[in-house]
Amino acid sequence: MKHGLLSLCTLLCCITAMAQKPIVVPLWPNGTPNDNGLTGENIFYEGGRCMNITTPYLYVYPAEKPTGKAVLMCPGGGYHHTAMTHEGTMMADWFNTQGITYAVLLYRMPNGHCEVPSTDAAEALRLMRQQATAWRLDPHKVGIMGGSAGGHLAITIANNFTTAETRPDFQILLYPVVSMNQGTHSGSKKNLLGENPSQKDIERFDFSKRINPNTPKAFIVASADDHSVSPVGNTLPYVQQLIENDIPVSLHIYPIGAHGWGFNDNFTYKTQWTDELEKWLREEIK
C-alpha cells in the first residue's frame, strides 16, 4: 500500500474537504503533562491516518445553529494510529446539520504508556466545557464518542473520570474494544498496556467486568460478524452492566459489516444506524 507522507497543511485540506474549516486547538500549548516515549513530529498519511502522535490537537466544528449539544470524537486505530477521516471528520457535517458542535480529537498514542490517551481525552472534554460560551455549548450536554480503540478510550473516560468537568454526559460507541483480557484485540492491548502489563492495569482498563455507577447513558452500534477486533461478545457484558446499574443504553447490532466502517457509505446499514443515533440524540439528550 502506498503511504504518501503529508504536511499538516495538506492534512487540513483533506479533513476539511467534506465540512467547514475547523477551529484547530493545540491541546497542551505549554507542553504535555506526561510522556508517551515517542519523539519527532506527528506523521500524516494519505487516507487521513496519523501516526507517531506526539502533539495532540482538537479539531472543532461549531454548529451554525447550535442546540448546545456537543460530541467529542475519538477515532480508532488500535492505539497505533488515528483514522481521522472515516471515523472522524467525515461526520462533522452530519452532526452540524442537527445543531450539534462536533470535535475530533487527535490524541497521542500510548506506546505502552496507558495514561496518555485518557489524559488527552479528559483535557479535551475540559477544554470544550471551558469554551462553552465561545462555542455556544451547553456544558451539561457534552458527550464522548469513539470507534474501535477510540471506543475503548471513550469508555475509559466514561468510567474512569475523576471530576465533573471530565465526565461526559453521554457516550456513543462504534464497535468498541471493551476488554483487556483474553479475547480482546491483541494489538490494542499491547499498544495501550505494553508487552507485559500488570494485572492492575489490565483490570483498570477492562470494562467487561466493571463500570462506574455514575457512567453516562450509552448508544452502542456493532456488527454481528465483527470477529477480529471488537467481537459483540466482548461488548455485551458492558451492556449488561449498564442495564444492571439502571443506566440507559441503546444497543444496535447489525448482521453484517465486520469492523471499522465508520461513516463510510459502503456499510449496508449506514442509514439505519445514523437514523437511530439522530433520534436518540434528539430524544435522550435534552
PEWOZI-V585629 format. One record per residue. N is the residue number from 1. SS is DSSP state (H for helix, E for strand, C for the rest). PSI is psi in whole degrees, -180 to 180 (NA if undefined). OMEGA is omega in whole degrees, -180 to 180 (none if undefined). Layout:
BEGIN
n:N ss:SS psi:PSI omega:OMEGA
n:N ss:SS psi:PSI omega:OMEGA
END
This chain:
BEGIN
n:1 ss:C psi:137 omega:-179
n:2 ss:C psi:129 omega:178
n:3 ss:C psi:99 omega:178
n:4 ss:C psi:121 omega:-179
n:5 ss:E psi:130 omega:-177
n:6 ss:E psi:152 omega:172
n:7 ss:C psi:164 omega:177
n:8 ss:H psi:-38 omega:179
n:9 ss:H psi:-45 omega:179
n:10 ss:H psi:-39 omega:178
n:11 ss:H psi:-45 omega:-180
n:12 ss:H psi:-37 omega:176
n:13 ss:H psi:-40 omega:-179
n:14 ss:H psi:-47 omega:-172
n:15 ss:H psi:-14 omega:180
n:16 ss:C psi:3 omega:-177
n:17 ss:C psi:-30 omega:-176
n:18 ss:C psi:13 omega:-178
n:19 ss:C psi:171 omega:175
n:20 ss:C psi:160 omega:178
n:21 ss:C psi:129 omega:-176
n:22 ss:C psi:162 omega:166
n:23 ss:E psi:121 omega:-178
n:24 ss:E psi:118 omega:-174
n:25 ss:E psi:119 omega:172
n:26 ss:E psi:132 omega:-175
n:27 ss:C psi:-38 omega:-178
n:28 ss:C psi:76 omega:-176
n:29 ss:C psi:-23 omega:-179
n:30 ss:C psi:14 omega:179
n:31 ss:C psi:145 omega:-178
n:32 ss:C psi:148 omega:-178
n:33 ss:C psi:-13 omega:177
n:34 ss:C psi:171 omega:-169
n:35 ss:C psi:140 omega:177
n:36 ss:C psi:5 omega:176
n:37 ss:C psi:-1 omega:178
n:38 ss:C psi:153 omega:179
n:39 ss:C psi:167 omega:178
n:40 ss:C psi:-166 omega:-176
n:41 ss:C psi:161 omega:169
n:42 ss:C psi:141 omega:-179
n:43 ss:E psi:121 omega:-178
n:44 ss:E psi:136 omega:-178
n:45 ss:E psi:162 omega:174
n:46 ss:C psi:144 omega:-179
n:47 ss:C psi:-1 omega:175
n:48 ss:C psi:6 omega:178
n:49 ss:E psi:144 omega:175
n:50 ss:E psi:133 omega:-179
n:51 ss:E psi:171 omega:178
n:52 ss:C psi:43 omega:-172
n:53 ss:C psi:112 omega:178
n:54 ss:C psi:-20 omega:-180
n:55 ss:C psi:107 omega:-177
n:56 ss:C psi:149 omega:178
n:57 ss:E psi:157 omega:173
n:58 ss:E psi:124 omega:178
n:59 ss:E psi:111 omega:-172
n:60 ss:E psi:128 omega:177
n:61 ss:E psi:94 omega:-179
n:62 ss:C psi:142 omega:176
n:63 ss:C psi:139 omega:180
n:64 ss:C psi:-38 omega:177
n:65 ss:C psi:80 omega:-169
n:66 ss:C psi:142 omega:172
n:67 ss:C psi:-9 omega:-175
n:68 ss:C psi:-16 omega:180
n:69 ss:C psi:149 omega:179
n:70 ss:E psi:147 omega:179
n:71 ss:E psi:130 omega:173
n:72 ss:E psi:116 omega:-178
n:73 ss:E psi:132 omega:176
n:74 ss:E psi:100 omega:-180
n:75 ss:C psi:155 omega:179
n:76 ss:C psi:-172 omega:-179
n:77 ss:C psi:21 omega:176
n:78 ss:C psi:23 omega:-174
n:79 ss:C psi:24 omega:178
n:80 ss:C psi:-35 omega:177
n:81 ss:E psi:176 omega:175
n:82 ss:E psi:133 omega:178
n:83 ss:E psi:81 omega:-167
n:84 ss:C psi:-19 omega:-174
n:85 ss:C psi:-74 omega:-172
n:86 ss:C psi:-21 omega:174
n:87 ss:C psi:21 omega:-178
n:88 ss:C psi:-99 omega:-168
n:89 ss:H psi:-24 omega:179
n:90 ss:H psi:-22 omega:-176
n:91 ss:H psi:-5 omega:-173
n:92 ss:H psi:-50 omega:-179
n:93 ss:H psi:-41 omega:-178
n:94 ss:H psi:-45 omega:178
n:95 ss:H psi:-43 omega:-177
n:96 ss:H psi:-36 omega:180
n:97 ss:C psi:-18 omega:176
n:98 ss:C psi:7 omega:-179
n:99 ss:C psi:18 omega:-177
n:100 ss:C psi:124 omega:174
n:101 ss:E psi:136 omega:-172
n:102 ss:E psi:134 omega:180
n:103 ss:E psi:137 omega:178
n:104 ss:E psi:129 omega:-177
n:105 ss:E psi:120 omega:169
n:106 ss:E psi:90 omega:-174
n:107 ss:C psi:155 omega:-180
n:108 ss:C psi:144 omega:176
n:109 ss:C psi:144 omega:-175
n:110 ss:C psi:-39 omega:-178
n:111 ss:C psi:38 omega:-179
n:112 ss:C psi:-4 omega:178
n:113 ss:C psi:90 omega:-165
n:114 ss:C psi:-22 omega:-178
n:115 ss:H psi:-20 omega:-168
n:116 ss:H psi:-53 omega:-178
n:117 ss:H psi:-42 omega:-179
n:118 ss:H psi:-28 omega:173
n:119 ss:H psi:-44 omega:180
n:120 ss:H psi:-44 omega:-178
n:121 ss:H psi:-40 omega:178
n:122 ss:H psi:-40 omega:179
n:123 ss:H psi:-36 omega:178
n:124 ss:H psi:-42 omega:177
n:125 ss:H psi:-43 omega:179
n:126 ss:H psi:-43 omega:-179
n:127 ss:H psi:-42 omega:-180
n:128 ss:H psi:-40 omega:179
n:129 ss:H psi:-35 omega:178
n:130 ss:H psi:-28 omega:180
n:131 ss:C psi:19 omega:-175
n:132 ss:C psi:-43 omega:-179
n:133 ss:C psi:-47 omega:-177
n:134 ss:C psi:-37 omega:-177
n:135 ss:C psi:6 omega:177
n:136 ss:C psi:53 omega:179
n:137 ss:C psi:152 omega:167
n:138 ss:C psi:114 omega:-176
n:139 ss:C psi:-10 omega:178
n:140 ss:C psi:10 omega:180
n:141 ss:C psi:42 omega:-179
n:142 ss:E psi:115 omega:-178
n:143 ss:E psi:170 omega:178
n:144 ss:E psi:146 omega:-177
n:145 ss:E psi:151 omega:178
n:146 ss:E psi:152 omega:176
n:147 ss:E psi:135 omega:176
n:148 ss:C psi:-122 omega:177
n:149 ss:H psi:-31 omega:173
n:150 ss:H psi:-30 omega:173
n:151 ss:H psi:-38 omega:176
n:152 ss:H psi:-39 omega:177
n:153 ss:H psi:-41 omega:178
n:154 ss:H psi:-42 omega:178
n:155 ss:H psi:-41 omega:179
n:156 ss:H psi:-47 omega:180
n:157 ss:H psi:-38 omega:-179
n:158 ss:H psi:-19 omega:-177
n:159 ss:H psi:-29 omega:-176
n:160 ss:H psi:17 omega:180
n:161 ss:C psi:152 omega:-177
n:162 ss:C psi:-16 omega:179
n:163 ss:C psi:163 omega:177
n:164 ss:H psi:-31 omega:-178
n:165 ss:H psi:-24 omega:-179
n:166 ss:H psi:6 omega:175
n:167 ss:C psi:121 omega:177
n:168 ss:C psi:150 omega:180
n:169 ss:C psi:-17 omega:175
n:170 ss:E psi:165 omega:-179
n:171 ss:E psi:138 omega:177
n:172 ss:E psi:121 omega:-172
n:173 ss:E psi:125 omega:174
n:174 ss:E psi:118 omega:179
n:175 ss:C psi:61 omega:-172
n:176 ss:C psi:148 omega:163
n:177 ss:C psi:128 omega:-175
n:178 ss:C psi:-45 omega:-173
n:179 ss:C psi:152 omega:171
n:180 ss:C psi:11 omega:177
n:181 ss:C psi:-167 omega:180
n:182 ss:C psi:142 omega:180
n:183 ss:C psi:-8 omega:178
n:184 ss:C psi:176 omega:176
n:185 ss:C psi:114 omega:-172
n:186 ss:H psi:-36 omega:-180
n:187 ss:H psi:-44 omega:179
n:188 ss:H psi:-43 omega:-179
n:189 ss:H psi:-46 omega:-179
n:190 ss:H psi:-45 omega:-178
n:191 ss:H psi:-34 omega:-180
n:192 ss:H psi:-47 omega:-170
n:193 ss:H psi:-10 omega:-179
n:194 ss:C psi:179 omega:-176
n:195 ss:C psi:-41 omega:-176
n:196 ss:C psi:75 omega:-176
n:197 ss:C psi:150 omega:176
n:198 ss:C psi:157 omega:178
n:199 ss:H psi:-31 omega:179
n:200 ss:H psi:-44 omega:179
n:201 ss:H psi:-39 omega:177
n:202 ss:H psi:-47 omega:-178
n:203 ss:H psi:-35 omega:-179
n:204 ss:H psi:-34 omega:-177
n:205 ss:C psi:15 omega:177
n:206 ss:C psi:111 omega:-175
n:207 ss:C psi:16 omega:174
n:208 ss:C psi:-12 omega:-176
n:209 ss:C psi:-11 omega:-178
n:210 ss:C psi:150 omega:171
n:211 ss:C psi:173 omega:173
n:212 ss:C psi:131 omega:179
n:213 ss:C psi:-20 omega:178
n:214 ss:C psi:17 omega:176
n:215 ss:C psi:138 omega:-179
n:216 ss:C psi:164 omega:179
n:217 ss:E psi:156 omega:-170
n:218 ss:E psi:147 omega:169
n:219 ss:E psi:123 omega:-173
n:220 ss:E psi:133 omega:179
n:221 ss:E psi:138 omega:178
n:222 ss:E psi:169 omega:176
n:223 ss:E psi:138 omega:-178
n:224 ss:C psi:-26 omega:-178
n:225 ss:C psi:19 omega:174
n:226 ss:C psi:96 omega:-175
n:227 ss:C psi:-9 omega:-171
n:228 ss:C psi:-47 omega:-172
n:229 ss:C psi:-53 omega:-175
n:230 ss:C psi:68 omega:179
n:231 ss:C psi:141 omega:-179
n:232 ss:H psi:-31 omega:179
n:233 ss:H psi:-25 omega:176
n:234 ss:H psi:-23 omega:-179
n:235 ss:H psi:-36 omega:-173
n:236 ss:H psi:-38 omega:177
n:237 ss:H psi:-35 omega:177
n:238 ss:H psi:-44 omega:178
n:239 ss:H psi:-43 omega:-179
n:240 ss:H psi:-39 omega:178
n:241 ss:H psi:-39 omega:177
n:242 ss:H psi:-45 omega:-180
n:243 ss:H psi:-46 omega:-178
n:244 ss:H psi:-25 omega:179
n:245 ss:C psi:14 omega:178
n:246 ss:C psi:35 omega:176
n:247 ss:C psi:121 omega:-177
n:248 ss:C psi:135 omega:179
n:249 ss:E psi:138 omega:175
n:250 ss:E psi:113 omega:-175
n:251 ss:E psi:131 omega:-179
n:252 ss:E psi:116 omega:180
n:253 ss:E psi:121 omega:-179
n:254 ss:E psi:149 omega:-170
n:255 ss:C psi:-32 omega:-179
n:256 ss:C psi:164 omega:-180
n:257 ss:C psi:-22 omega:-179
n:258 ss:C psi:-129 omega:-170
n:259 ss:C psi:147 omega:167
n:260 ss:C psi:24 omega:-176
n:261 ss:C psi:-25 omega:177
n:262 ss:C psi:-129 omega:-179
n:263 ss:C psi:17 omega:-179
n:264 ss:C psi:142 omega:180
n:265 ss:C psi:-20 omega:-177
n:266 ss:C psi:-2 omega:173
n:267 ss:C psi:120 omega:-173
n:268 ss:C psi:-34 omega:-173
n:269 ss:C psi:27 omega:180
n:270 ss:H psi:-47 omega:-180
n:271 ss:H psi:-40 omega:-178
n:272 ss:H psi:-48 omega:-175
n:273 ss:H psi:-35 omega:179
n:274 ss:H psi:-36 omega:176
n:275 ss:H psi:-42 omega:180
n:276 ss:H psi:-40 omega:179
n:277 ss:H psi:-41 omega:178
n:278 ss:H psi:-45 omega:179
n:279 ss:H psi:-43 omega:-179
n:280 ss:H psi:-44 omega:179
n:281 ss:H psi:-34 omega:-180
n:282 ss:H psi:-42 omega:-173
n:283 ss:H psi:-32 omega:-173
n:284 ss:H psi:-25 omega:-178
n:285 ss:C psi:91 omega:-176
n:286 ss:C psi:NA omega:none
END
